[in-house]
Amino acid sequence: MIPTRLLIIDDHDAVREALESRLRATEEVEIVGCTGCWRTGLRDAVRLKPDVVLMEIKRSDLQGLDALRSLTTECPHTSVVVLTSYLDADEQAEALHAGATRYLLKEIDTPQLVRELRSTARPQAVI
């Protein structure tokens, strides 16, 4: 089985580190990058071409939806999954409209999160 290549973007250090730790423990996911800065995450996504970007759009800089739009524009072959602390129906609708493939809550358990990530990964173009 080929692991799903994943980039994590979350500006909360403890959450980001916990996500990275729990997902590194699985064989189905390969963490290719992890950052709190969405601009760094965008550069990494363009360079690394992950299968999936896992990101929080409730950011302290209030630029989460802008970051999502930039990612889906710059990386059309990468799926973007929003992983957030609490449900906001308006934000969910905006995120899905902006190109997110999933909008999940952080309370999700690791096996279910891995299934969601793997099921949303878009096949990469072969050059």
LUMKOL-445541 format. One record per residue (C-alpha): x, y, z; chain. Coordinates in nm, 2 decimals. Example, Ala and Ser with C-alpha at 12.3 -4.5 7.8 and 13.67 -1.06 7.14 Angstrom:
2
R       X       Y       Z  cadena
R    1.23   -0.45    0.78       A
R    1.37   -0.11    0.71       A
// end
This chain:
127
R       X       Y       Z  cadena
R    0.00    0.00    0.00       A
R    0.13    0.34   -0.10       A
R    0.08    0.59    0.19       A
R   -0.11    0.91    0.14       A
R    0.14    1.21    0.13       A
R    0.01    1.47    0.38       A
R    0.10    1.83    0.46       A
R   -0.04    1.97    0.79       A
R   -0.11    2.35    0.83       A
R   -0.24    2.46    1.17       A
R   -0.13    2.77    1.36       A
R   -0.18    2.61    1.70       A
R    0.15    2.45    1.79       A
R    0.02    2.19    2.04       A
R   -0.26    2.08    1.80       A
R   -0.03    2.06    1.50       A
R    0.23    1.86    1.69       A
R   -0.04    1.62    1.83       A
R   -0.18    1.57    1.48       A
R    0.16    1.51    1.34       A
R    0.24    1.26    1.61       A
R   -0.08    1.06    1.59       A
R   -0.06    1.05    1.21       A
R    0.31    0.95    1.19       A
R    0.22    0.65    1.39       A
R    0.02    0.51    1.10       A
R    0.15    0.33    0.79       A
R   -0.12    0.47    0.57       A
R    0.00    0.84    0.59       A
R    0.34    0.99    0.52       A
R    0.38    1.34    0.66       A
R    0.57    1.55    0.41       A
R    0.55    1.88    0.59       A
R    0.40    2.05    0.89       A
R    0.38    2.42    0.96       A
R    0.18    2.69    1.14       A
R    0.22    2.95    0.87       A
R   -0.02    2.92    0.58       A
R    0.22    3.10    0.34       A
R    0.49    2.85    0.42       A
R    0.24    2.57    0.38       A
R    0.14    2.70    0.04       A
R    0.50    2.72   -0.08       A
R    0.55    2.36    0.06       A
R    0.24    2.24   -0.11       A
R    0.35    2.38   -0.45       A
R    0.70    2.23   -0.40       A
R    0.62    1.89   -0.24       A
R    0.29    1.82   -0.42       A
R    0.12    1.63   -0.13       A
R   -0.19    1.42   -0.20       A
R   -0.37    1.60    0.08       A
R   -0.33    1.92    0.28       A
R   -0.49    1.90    0.63       A
R   -0.56    2.25    0.76       A
R   -0.74    2.45    1.02       A
R   -0.91    2.76    0.88       A
R   -1.00    2.92    1.21       A
R   -0.67    3.10    1.23       A
R   -0.55    3.37    1.47       A
R   -0.46    3.58    1.16       A
R   -0.82    3.54    1.03       A
R   -0.68    3.43    0.69       A
R   -0.80    3.07    0.68       A
R   -1.04    3.10    0.40       A
R   -0.79    3.30    0.19       A
R   -0.53    3.03    0.26       A
R   -0.78    2.77    0.15       A
R   -0.86    2.95   -0.17       A
R   -0.49    3.00   -0.25       A
R   -0.42    2.63   -0.19       A
R   -0.70    2.51   -0.41       A
R   -0.60    2.75   -0.69       A
R   -0.22    2.69   -0.67       A
R   -0.25    2.31   -0.61       A
R   -0.54    2.18   -0.81       A
R   -0.43    1.82   -0.79       A
R   -0.40    1.83   -0.41       A
R   -0.71    1.77   -0.19       A
R   -0.76    2.01    0.10       A
R   -0.93    1.88    0.41       A
R   -1.04    2.13    0.68       A
R   -1.00    1.99    1.03       A
R   -1.15    2.23    1.28       A
R   -1.23    2.27    1.65       A
R   -1.60    2.33    1.62       A
R   -1.87    2.33    1.35       A
R   -1.96    2.66    1.19       A
R   -2.22    2.59    0.92       A
R   -2.15    2.92    0.73       A
R   -1.77    2.85    0.74       A
R   -1.83    2.49    0.63       A
R   -2.04    2.61    0.33       A
R   -1.77    2.86    0.24       A
R   -1.49    2.61    0.28       A
R   -1.66    2.36    0.05       A
R   -1.74    2.63   -0.20       A
R   -1.37    2.73   -0.19       A
R   -1.27    2.38   -0.28       A
R   -1.22    2.19    0.04       A
R   -1.30    1.82   -0.01       A
R   -1.40    1.76    0.35       A
R   -1.48    1.96    0.66       A
R   -1.41    1.75    0.97       A
R   -1.40    1.81    1.35       A
R   -1.08    1.76    1.55       A
R   -1.26    1.52    1.78       A
R   -1.24    1.26    1.50       A
R   -1.05    0.95    1.60       A
R   -0.73    0.86    1.42       A
R   -0.85    0.56    1.22       A
R   -1.15    0.76    1.09       A
R   -0.93    1.06    1.01       A
R   -0.69    0.83    0.81       A
R   -0.98    0.68    0.62       A
R   -1.11    1.03    0.54       A
R   -0.76    1.14    0.42       A
R   -0.71    0.84    0.21       A
R   -1.05    0.85    0.05       A
R   -1.02    1.22   -0.05       A
R   -0.66    1.20   -0.20       A
R   -0.67    1.29   -0.57       A
R   -0.46    1.07   -0.80       A
R   -0.15    1.27   -0.90       A
R   -0.09    1.32   -1.27       A
R    0.19    1.10   -1.41       A
R    0.44    1.30   -1.62       A
// end
